[in-house]
Amino acid sequence: MNKFLASAAAAALLAGAAHAQEDPVRIGVLLSFTGPIESLTPAMASGAELALSEVSGDENFLGGRTVEPVRADATCIDAGAATTAAERMVNSDRVSGIMGADCSGVTTATLTNVAVPNGMVMISPAATSPGLTGIEDNGLFFRTAPSDARQGEVLAQILMEKGIEDVAVTYTNNDYGKGFSDAFAGAFEGMGGTVTLNTAHEDGKADYAAEVGALASAGGDALVVLGYVDQGGAGIVRGALDTGAFDMFAFGDGMIGDNLTDAFGEDIAGSVGTAPGSENEGGAVFADMAEAEGIDGTSVYAGESYDAAALILLAMAAAGSADPADYAGGIMDVANAPGEAILPGDLSRALQIIADGGEVDYVGASGVELVDPGEAAGSYAEYEVVDGSLEVVGYR
């Protein structure tokens, strides 16, 4: 944290009594409560709100102001609906920051059409399209999940290590799927592998026989599915299993969830996948915290959601202001060294350090380290389907 931010935090304490009487600080929780990843978002939302409740009313947070979440549905697939939801958050609910969105397409739409024009900070816990790295964001957009440029390399490496050198690829037809498939195919072929077919599928269809037929004709030792567990990705897997086209699969993060093994279990034994994750003390701490509150802290992106919300709050505290224009520039400062390491459950201690003029290095649940232009440096959990369940077998 720089000296300006420390001074701002100290000044804010002098106005503590006045702040305590102000309206609550509202934080938008913009996630896809409906749509192709709806089974993942309950834990994500609850994870973020766990951080908000941890800080709410703390005497060192803007003089004791309370924090309220404002939920809205990003839908994952409807950019217009997501934009409308974000506009309502900003203009009617008067949020001071947005934790979200999640899917890359709706994140791009809300960032471009709402956040940037209104000077609003957004921190996404799950938007992973490589295209977001270079987007014009005026320093307002951050993400606690790493880019799929890295995930594509990791998934390719896992397959090559297993001796799988020929694969067919299917991806959901949006920014996330296209960016991920390009990254994976480039990495896999660069390692000497062969992609027999790399083709998109549409979500929301009742029948994927044509898509599965084309993939089966192309052949391969495995089918790489870069889709959504509650939508077309699952339809492709069902079609491939029913026809005997493939029995070995590799999954991207959009497919990693209990709904995958609930639907297919032993039928996909030995299949592999990747999702953001790291082996760090904070992840275990968060999982225990979440469990105590009835939240599945091991669910994909739940920890990243907690971290996204926490970064917004700590940056506000450091700036002594809930105005995005004041705190946006401090997010990288609280996220990275130097400073005292902050884990989940440590937010009150972090606020005290900031109030005392010290510096914090927010590590959080996912081992946060932000690199330019404000995105996670990135590590991944490697999954395998064992005895009908998804198990983490390593980290990369």
For each residue, the residues with C-beta under 8 A, 3 or more apart:
1: 5 6 318 330 333 334 339 354 358 359 360
2: 5 6 330 333
3: 6 7
4: 7 8
5: 1 2 8 9 318 319 330 333
6: 1 2 3 9 10 318 354 357 358 359
7: 3 4 10 11
8: 4 5 11 12 318 319 320 321 326
9: 5 6 12 13 317 318 319 320 354 355 357
10: 6 7 13 14 320 355 357
11: 7 8 14 15 320
12: 8 9 15 16 19 62 63 317 320 321
13: 9 10 16 60 63 320 355
14: 10 11
15: 11 12 18 19 63
16: 12 13 19 20 59 63 64
17: 20 21 63
18: 15 21 22 63
19: 12 15 16 22 62 63 64 65
20: 16 17 63 64 65
21: 17 18
22: 18 19 62 65
23:
24: 56 65 66 67 68
25: 62 65 66 67 68 96 316 322
26: 67 68 69 70 93 94 95 96
27: 48 52 67 68 69 70 95 96 97 98 99 309 312 313
28: 69 70 71 72 86 89 90 93 95 97 98 99 100
29: 45 48 49 69 70 71 72 99 100 309
30: 71 72 74 82 85 86 89 98 99 100 101 102 110 122
31: 41 44 45 71 73 74 100 101 102 305
32: 35 36 37 38 41 73 74 75 76 101 102 103 106
33: 38 41 42 45 71 73 74
34: 38 73 75 76
35: 32 38 74 75 76 77 78 103 230 231
36: 32 76 77 103 172 203 227 228 229 230 231 232 233 254
37: 32 40 41 76 102 103 228 229 230 254
38: 32 33 34 35 41 76 230
39: 42 229 230 257 258 259
40: 37 43 44 229 257 299 300 301
41: 31 32 33 37 38 44 45 102
42: 33 39 45 46
43: 40 46 47 290 295 296 297 299 301 302 305
44: 31 40 41 47 48 102 125 126 299 301 302 304 305
45: 29 31 33 41 42 48 49 69 71 305
46: 42 43 49 50 290 293 295 302
47: 43 44 50 51 286 290 295 297 301 302 303 305 306 309 365
48: 27 29 44 45 51 52 69 99 125 305 306 308 309
49: 29 45 46 52 53 69 309
50: 46 47 53 54 289 290 293 295 306
51: 47 48 54 55 306 307 309 310 313 344 347
52: 27 48 49 55 56 67 68 69 309 313
53: 49 50 56 67
54: 50 51 345 347 348
55: 51 52 58 61 67 310 313 317 347 348 351
56: 24 52 53 61 66 67 68
57: 61 64 65 66 67
58: 55 61 64 347 348 351
59: 16 63 64
60: 13 317 348 351 352 354 355
61: 55 56 57 58 64 65 67 313 316 317 351
62: 12 19 22 25 65 316 317 320 321 322
63: 12 13 15 16 17 18 19 20 59
64: 16 19 20 57 58 59 61
65: 19 20 22 24 25 57 61 62 322
66: 24 25 56 57
67: 24 25 26 27 52 53 55 56 57 61 313
68: 24 25 26 27 52 56
69: 26 27 28 29 45 48 49 52
70: 26 27 28 29 89 93 95
71: 28 29 30 31 33 45
72: 28 29 30 85 86 88 89
73: 31 32 33 34 81 82 85
74: 30 31 32 33 35 81 82 85 86 100 101 102 103 106 107 110
75: 32 34 35 78 81 82 106
76: 32 34 35 36 37 38 102 103 105 106 228
77: 35 36 103 105 106 174 203
78: 35 75 81 82 106
79: 82 83 105 106 108 109
80: 83 84 109
81: 73 74 75 78 84 85
82: 30 73 74 75 78 79 85 86 101 106 109 110
83: 79 80 86 87 106 109 110 113 114
84: 80 81 87 88
85: 30 72 73 74 81 82 88 89 110
86: 28 30 72 74 82 83 89 90 98 101 110 113 114 115
87: 83 84 90 91 113 114
88: 72 84 85 91 92 93
89: 28 30 70 72 85 86 92 93 95 98
90: 28 86 87 93 94 95 114 115 118 120
91: 87 88 94 118
92: 88 89
93: 26 28 70 88 89 90
94: 26 90 91
95: 26 27 28 70 89 90 98 120
96: 25 26 27 316 322 323 324
97: 27 28 120 121 122 123 312 316 322 324 327
98: 27 28 30 86 89 95 101 110 115 120 121 122 123
99: 27 28 29 30 48 123 125 305 308 309 312
100: 28 29 30 31 74 107 110 122 123 124 125 308
101: 30 31 32 74 82 86 98 106 107 110 122 124 127
102: 30 31 32 37 41 44 74 76 106 107 124 125 126 127 301
103: 32 35 36 37 74 76 77 106 107 126 127 174 176
104: 107 108 127 128 129 131 132 174 175 176 179
105: 76 77 79 108 109 129 174 175 176
106: 32 74 75 76 77 78 79 82 83 101 102 103 109 110
107: 74 100 101 102 103 104 110 111 122 124 127 129 132
108: 79 104 105 111 112 127 129 131 132 135 175
109: 79 80 82 83 105 106 112 113
110: 30 74 82 83 85 86 98 100 101 106 107 113 114 115 122
111: 107 108 114 115 116 122 135 137 140 141
112: 108 109 115 116 135 136
113: 83 86 87 109 110 116 117
114: 83 86 87 90 110 111 117 118 120
115: 86 90 98 110 111 112 118 119 120 121 122 137 140 141
116: 111 112 113 119 120 136 137 138 140
117: 113 114
118: 90 91 114 115
119: 115 116 138 140 324 325
120: 90 95 97 98 114 115 116 140 324
121: 97 98 115 140 141 142 312 324 327 328 331
122: 30 97 98 100 101 107 110 111 115 140 141 142
123: 97 98 99 100 141 142 143 144 308 309 311 312 331
124: 100 101 102 107 127 132 141 142 143 144 145 308
125: 44 48 99 100 102 143 144 145 301 304 305 307 308
126: 44 102 103 143 145 301 304 305
127: 101 102 103 104 107 108 124 132 143 145 176
128: 104 132 143 145 146 147 148 151 176 179 180 253 276
129: 104 105 107 108 132 147 148 175 176 179 180
130: 133 147 148 149 179 182 183
131: 104 108 134 135 175 179
132: 104 107 108 124 127 128 129 135 141 143 147 375
133: 130 147 149 373 375
134: 131 373
135: 108 111 112 131 132 141
136: 112 116
137: 111 115 116 140 141 373 374
138: 116 119
139: 328 329 374
140: 111 115 116 119 120 121 122 137 324 328
141: 111 115 121 122 123 124 132 135 137 374
142: 121 122 123 124 308 311 331 370 374 375
143: 123 124 125 126 127 128 132 146 308 374 375 376
144: 123 124 125 304 305 307 308 311 364 366 368 376
145: 124 125 126 127 128 276 301 304 376 378
146: 128 143 150 151 276 375 376 377 378 379 380
147: 128 129 130 132 133 150 151 375 378
148: 128 129 130 151 152 176 179 180 183 252
149: 130 133 152 153 179 183
150: 146 147 153 154 183 378 380
151: 128 146 147 148 154 155 180 183 184 252 253 274 276 378 380
152: 148 149 155 156 180 181 182 183 184 185 186 187
153: 149 150 156 157 183 187
154: 150 151 157 158 274 380 382 396
155: 151 152 158 159 184 187 224 250 252 272 273 274
156: 152 153 159 160 184 187 188 190 191 193
157: 153 154 160 161 187 191 396
158: 154 155 161 162 250 272 274 382 396
159: 155 156 162 164 165 167 188 193 222 224 250 272
160: 156 157 163 164 165 188 191 192 193
161: 157 158
162: 158 159 272
163: 160
164: 159 160 167 193 221 222 248 250
165: 159 160 192 193 194 221
166: 193 194 196 219 220 221
167: 159 164 188 193 194 195 196 220 221 222 223 224 250
168: 195 196 197 198 215 218 219 220 222 223 224 246
169: 181 184 185 195 197 198 199 223 224 226
170: 199 200 201 211 215 223 224 225 226 227 233 236
171: 177 178 180 181 198 199 200 201 226 227
172: 36 176 177 200 201 202 203 226 227 228 231 232 233 254
173: 177 178 200 201 202 203
174: 77 103 104 105 177 178
175: 104 105 108 129 131 178 179
176: 103 104 105 127 128 129 148 172 179 180 226 254
177: 171 172 173 174 180 181 200 226 227
178: 171 173 174 175 181 182 200
179: 104 128 129 130 131 148 149 175 176 182 183
180: 128 129 148 151 152 171 176 177 183 184 226 252
181: 152 169 171 177 178 184 185 198 200 226
182: 130 152 178 179 185 186
183: 130 148 149 150 151 152 153 179 180 186 187
184: 151 152 155 156 169 180 181 187 188 224 226 252
185: 152 169 181 182 188 189 195 198
186: 152 182 183 189 190
187: 152 153 155 156 157 183 184 190 191
188: 156 159 160 167 184 185 191 193 195
189: 185 186 192 193 194 195
190: 156 186 187
191: 156 157 160 187 188
192: 160 165 189
193: 156 159 160 164 165 166 167 188 189
194: 165 166 167 189 220
195: 167 168 169 185 188 189 198
196: 166 167 168 218 219 220
197: 168 169 214 215 217 218 220
198: 168 169 171 181 185 195
199: 169 170 171 211 214 215
200: 170 171 172 173 177 178 181
201: 170 171 172 173 205 208 211 227 232 233 235 236
202: 172 173 205 232
203: 36 77 172 173 227 228 231 232
204: 231 232
205: 201 202 208 232 235
206:
207: 210 235 239
208: 201 205 211 212 232 235 236 238 239
209: 212 213 239 243
210: 207 213 214
211: 170 199 201 208 214 215 236 239
212: 208 209 215 216 236 239 240 243 245
213: 209 210 216 217 243 245
214: 197 199 210 211 217 218
215: 168 170 197 199 211 212 218 220 223 236 240 245 246
216: 212 213 219 240 243 245 246
217: 197 213 214
218: 168 196 197 214 215
219: 166 168 196 216
220: 166 167 168 194 196 197 215 223 246
221: 164 165 166 167 248
222: 159 164 167 168 246 248 249 250 271
223: 167 168 169 170 215 220 236 237 240 245 246 248 249 250
224: 155 159 167 168 169 170 184 249 250 251 252
225: 170 233 236 237 249 250 251 252 255
226: 169 170 171 172 176 177 180 181 184 233 251 252 254 255
227: 36 170 171 172 177 201 203 231 232 233 234 236 252 254 255
228: 36 37 76 172 203 231 232 233 234 254 255
229: 36 37 39 40 233 234 254 255 256 257 259 260
230: 35 36 37 38 39 234 259
231: 35 36 172 203 204 227 228 234 235
232: 36 172 201 202 203 204 205 208 227 228 235 236
233: 36 170 172 201 225 226 227 228 229 236 237 251 254 255
234: 227 228 229 230 231 237 238 255 259 260 263
235: 201 205 207 208 231 232 238 239
236: 170 201 208 211 212 215 223 225 227 232 233 239 240
237: 223 225 233 234 240 241 249 260 263 264 268
238: 208 234 235 241 242 263 264
239: 207 208 209 211 212 235 236 242 243 245
240: 212 215 216 223 236 237 243 245 246 247 249
241: 237 238 244 246 247 264 267 268
242: 238 239
243: 209 212 213 216 239 240
244: 241 247
245: 212 213 215 216 223 239 240
246: 168 215 216 220 222 223 240 241 249
247: 240 241 244 267 268
248: 164 221 222 223 270 271
249: 222 223 224 225 237 240 246 268 271 272
250: 155 158 159 164 167 222 223 224 225 271 272 273
251: 224 225 226 233 255 256 260 271 272 273 274 383
252: 148 151 155 180 184 224 225 226 227 255 256 273 274 275
253: 128 151 256 273 274 275 276 300 301
254: 36 37 172 176 226 227 228 229 233
255: 225 226 227 228 229 233 234 251 252 260 273
256: 229 251 252 253 260 273 274 275 300 383 390
257: 39 40 229 260 299 300 390
258: 39 261 262 299 390
259: 39 229 230 234 262 263
260: 229 234 237 251 255 256 257 263 264 268 390
261: 258 264 265 268 385 388 389 390
262: 258 259 265
263: 234 237 238 259 260
264: 237 238 241 260 261 267 268
265: 261 262 268 385 388 389
266: 269 387 388
267: 241 247 264
268: 237 241 247 249 260 261 264 265 271 385
269: 266 385 386 387 388
270: 248 384 385
271: 222 248 249 250 251 268 384 385
272: 155 158 159 162 249 250 251 382 383 384 385
273: 155 250 251 252 253 255 256 382 383 384 390
274: 151 154 155 158 251 252 253 256 380 381 382 383 396
275: 252 253 256 300 301 380 381 383
276: 128 145 146 151 253 300 301 304 366 376 378 379 380 381
277: 283 300 303 366 379 380 381 392 395
278: 283 366 367 379 381 395
279: 283 395
280: 283 284 363 366 367
281: 284 285 343
282: 285 286 303 343 344 363 364 365 366 367
283: 277 278 279 280 286 287 303 365 366 367
284: 280 281 287 288
285: 281 282 288 289 343 344 345 365
286: 47 282 283 289 290 297 302 303 306 344 345 364 365
287: 283 284 290 291 297 298 303
288: 284 285 291 292 297
289: 50 285 286 292 293 297 344 345
290: 43 46 47 50 286 287 293 295 296 297 302 306
291: 287 288 294 295 296 297
292: 288 289
293: 46 50 289 290
294: 291
295: 43 46 47 50 290 291 302
296: 43 290 291 299 302
297: 43 47 286 287 288 289 290 291 302 303 365
298: 287 302
299: 40 43 44 257 258 296 302
300: 40 253 256 257 275 276 277
301: 40 43 44 47 102 125 126 145 253 275 276 304 305
302: 43 44 46 47 286 290 295 296 297 298 299 305 306 365
303: 47 277 282 283 286 287 297 306 307 344 364 365 366
304: 44 125 126 144 145 276 301 307 308 365 366 376
305: 31 43 44 45 47 48 99 125 126 144 301 302 308 309
306: 47 48 50 51 286 290 302 303 309 310 344 364 365
307: 51 125 144 303 304 310 311 362 364 365 366 368
308: 48 99 100 123 124 125 142 143 144 304 305 311 312
309: 27 29 47 48 49 51 52 99 123 305 306 312 313
310: 51 55 306 307 313 314 344 347 362 364
311: 123 142 144 307 308 314 315 331 334 335 362 364 368
312: 27 97 99 121 123 308 309 315 316 327 331
313: 27 51 52 55 61 67 309 310 316 317 347
314: 310 311 317 318 334 342 347 350 351 354 360 362
315: 311 312 318 319 327 328 330 331 333 334
316: 25 61 62 96 97 312 313 319 321 322 327
317: 9 12 55 60 61 62 313 314 320 350 351 354 355
318: 1 5 6 8 9 314 315 327 330 333 334 354 360
319: 5 8 9 315 316 323 326 327 329 330
320: 8 9 10 11 12 13 62 317 326
321: 8 12 62 316 326 327
322: 25 62 65 96 97 316 326 327
323: 96 319 326 327
324: 96 97 119 120 121 140 327 328
325: 119 328
326: 8 319 320 321 322 323
327: 97 121 312 315 316 318 319 321 322 323 324 330 331
328: 121 139 140 315 324 325 331
329: 139 319 332 333
330: 1 2 5 315 318 319 327 333 334
331: 121 123 142 311 312 315 327 328 334 335 370 374
332: 329 335 336 370 374
333: 1 2 5 315 318 329 330 336 359
334: 1 311 314 315 318 330 331 339 350 360 361 362
335: 311 331 332 361 362 368 369 370
336: 332 333 361 369 370
337: 361
338: 359 361
339: 1 334 342 353 358 359 360 361
340: 350 353 358 359 360 361
341: 361 363
342: 314 339 346 347 349 350 360 361 362 363 364
343: 281 282 285 346 363 364 365
344: 51 282 285 286 289 303 306 310 364 365
345: 54 285 286 289
346: 342 343 349 350
347: 51 54 55 58 310 313 314 342 350 351
348: 54 55 58 60 351 352
349: 342 346 352 353
350: 314 317 334 340 342 346 347 353 354 360 362
351: 55 58 60 61 314 317 347 348 354 355
352: 60 348 349 355 356
353: 339 340 349 350 356 358 359 360
354: 1 6 9 60 314 317 318 350 351 357 358 360
355: 9 10 13 60 317 351 352
356: 352 353
357: 6 9 10 354
358: 1 6 339 340 353 354
359: 1 6 333 338 339 340 353
360: 1 314 318 334 339 340 342 350 353 354
361: 334 335 336 337 338 339 340 341 342
362: 307 310 311 314 334 335 342 350 368
363: 280 282 341 342 343 367 368
364: 144 282 286 303 306 307 310 311 342 343 344 367 368
365: 47 282 283 285 286 297 302 303 304 306 307 343 344
366: 144 276 277 278 280 282 283 303 304 307 376
367: 278 280 282 283 363 364 379
368: 144 307 311 335 362 363 364 376
369: 335 336 376 377
370: 142 331 332 335 336 374 375 376 377
371: 375 376 377
372:
373: 133 134 137
374: 137 139 141 142 143 331 332 370
375: 132 133 142 143 146 147 370 371 378
376: 143 144 145 146 276 304 366 368 369 370 371
377: 146 369 370 371
378: 145 146 147 150 151 276 375
379: 146 276 277 278 367 395 396
380: 146 150 151 154 274 275 276 277 395 396
381: 274 275 276 277 278 392 394 395
382: 154 158 272 273 274 392 393 394 395 396
383: 251 256 272 273 274 275 390 391 392 393
384: 270 271 272 273 390 391 393
385: 261 265 268 269 270 271 272 388 389 390 391
386: 269 389 391 393
387: 266 269
388: 261 265 266 269 385
389: 261 265 385 386
390: 256 257 258 260 261 273 383 384 385
391: 383 384 385 386
392: 277 381 382 383 395
393: 382 383 384 386
394: 381 382
395: 277 278 279 379 380 381 382 392
396: 154 157 158 274 379 380 382
